[in-house]
Amino acid sequence: MTTTLHLSLTHLDNKDTYVRMLFIDFSSAFNTIIPQHLIEKLSLLGLNTSLCNWILDFLTDFLTGRPHNAQFEPLVELNVDKTKEMVVDFRKEQSDHSPLFIDGSPVEIVKSTKFLGVHLAENFT
């Protein structure tokens, strides 16, 4: 987050510039996890077998409602409804910014948003 803010502020130091920030939301994040692969990696890291089994149960039964032997496919879907754009524009003569479109839907331009637990406003407060 600090890198993003630093790069944005550095860019805004240039004359007659603005920043368009896109905050992307992915739906079904847990569908991207293949529990068996995760458990293998956690075991290699030395995690207790009982804990690995609990995590496997949690991911397969609680989150997905699928049995252990179900086929999991990595799937990432962009959630356009929750994806937001924030324009930071300190120019004296600001102009309207055309909305971005994803799959034919406009991305909402917001004056503030919460990103990784940090509240950001278009004036960087």
Secondary structure, 3 states (H helix, E strand, C coil): CHHHHHHHHHHHCCCCCCEEEEECCEECHHHHCCHHHHHHHHHHCCCCHHHHHHHHHHHHHHHCCCCCCCCCCCCCEECHHHCEEEEECCCCCCCCCCCCEECCEECEEECEEEECCEEEECCCC
